[in-house]
Amino acid sequence: MSAPTFVILIACFASIALADDFKTTDGKEYKNVTVSRVEPDGIVISFSGGIVKIPFIELSEELQRKYNYDPETAKQFAADIAQKQQELYTQTQSQKEEANARASEIAAKSAAPERQPVSASLHESALDRKVGPKPEQLPDGTVVSLDKQIRPWLLDPDSLIYDSWGELKVGLSPGGNPAWTVTVTYRTKNAHGAYMGNMTCSYWLREKDGVWLLRPSQ
């Protein structure tokens, strides 16, 4: 399916507001459901427990017919999503490699015996004064500006769950500029509505320059 066709297909599945009770083929029930979006491979619903996407293969034939389920269309839709995920992963890996290469080059050029490593000892140093205002961090650890950057990258932003946030610290960006750094671990759903494994990443943040991916942590 070409890119323009894919966009048109998605646009056709507009939000649908219906109050109903759903029951999956494995017996799981959803009460007072509102169908917010219908996609070729499933429906996105909101209910008292939150928001979830139910694949058509887990719904009765009656519901499949009601929402115009077509196995071939669903298969193509899933393939398109998988391809986009792979492209995003490849792009992220490329950016990571470029950032690491730049960081290594900068470190090699600026290395000197008397140079002190960037660490907590830089508190109130010249680097701290140049890094800019500390980004807002909520009591649960969430860095507000970074959260707004992460969600648009995801296939299902509403499924995002943060498992942990690290402490905001002072460091250097790939370009050698002072920047805040933070590490976060999170989970999100894939194209099939299932949660993927935890992803841990570190980020550089500067209010005026935006947010850069540092590296996925192992």
Residue pairs with C-beta under 8 A, 6 or more apart in sequence:
1 9
1 76
1 80
6 80
9 40
9 73
9 77
10 39
13 37
13 38
13 39
13 40
14 37
15 36
15 37
16 35
16 36
16 37
16 38
17 34
17 35
17 36
18 33
18 34
18 35
19 32
19 33
19 34
20 32
20 33
20 35
21 29
21 30
21 31
21 32
21 33
22 29
22 30
22 33
22 45
22 54
22 59
22 63
23 29
23 30
23 60
24 54
24 58
24 59
25 58
25 59
25 60
26 58
30 45
30 47
30 49
30 52
30 54
31 47
31 48
32 47
32 48
33 45
33 46
33 47
34 45
34 46
34 47
35 43
35 44
35 45
35 67
36 44
36 45
36 46
36 51
37 43
37 44
38 44
38 67
38 68
39 53
39 77
40 70
40 73
40 74
40 76
40 77
41 55
41 56
41 74
41 77
41 78
41 191
41 192
42 53
42 54
42 55
42 56
42 58
42 74
42 193
43 53
43 54
43 56
43 59
43 67
44 51
44 52
44 53
45 51
45 52
45 53
45 54
51 158
51 159
52 193
53 156
53 189
53 193
54 193
55 192
55 193
56 63
56 64
56 67
56 69
56 74
59 69
78 191
78 192
81 155
81 191
82 191
84 155
85 155
85 190
85 191
88 153
92 213
92 216
95 213
96 213
96 215
96 216
99 174
99 212
99 213
99 214
99 215
100 215
102 174
102 175
103 172
103 174
106 172
106 174
106 175
106 176
110 176
118 127
118 170
118 171
118 172
120 169
122 128
122 170
123 170
127 170
127 178
128 170
128 178
130 178
131 170
131 178
131 179
131 180
131 206
132 178
132 180
132 206
132 207
132 208
133 207
134 168
134 180
135 143
135 144
135 145
135 146
135 168
135 180
135 205
135 207
136 143
136 144
136 145
137 143
137 144
137 165
137 168
138 144
140 162
140 165
141 162
141 164
141 165
141 166
142 162
142 165
143 165
143 168
143 182
143 184
143 205
145 205
145 207
145 211
146 182
146 184
146 203
146 205
146 211
149 210
149 211
150 160
150 184
150 186
151 157
151 160
154 160
154 188
155 188
155 189
155 190
155 191
156 188
156 189
156 193
157 188
159 187
159 188
159 189
159 195
160 186
160 187
160 188
161 186
161 187
161 188
161 195
162 184
162 185
162 186
163 185
163 186
163 187
163 198
164 184
164 185
165 182
165 183
165 184
166 182
166 183
166 184
166 202
167 182
168 180
168 181
168 182
168 205
169 180
169 181
169 182
170 178
170 179
170 180
170 181
171 178
171 179
171 180
171 181
171 204
172 178
172 179
173 179
173 204
173 206
173 209
173 212
174 204
174 212
177 206
177 209
178 206
179 204
179 205
179 206
179 209
179 212
180 204
180 205
180 206
181 202
181 203
181 204
181 205
181 214
182 202
182 203
182 205
183 200
183 201
183 202
183 203
183 217
184 200
184 201
184 203
185 198
185 199
185 200
186 198
186 199
187 195
187 196
187 197
187 198
187 199
188 195
188 196
188 199
189 195
189 196
190 196
199 216
200 216
200 217
200 218
201 213
201 214
201 215
201 216
201 217
202 214
202 215
202 217
203 211
203 212
203 213
203 214
204 211
204 212
204 214
205 211
205 212
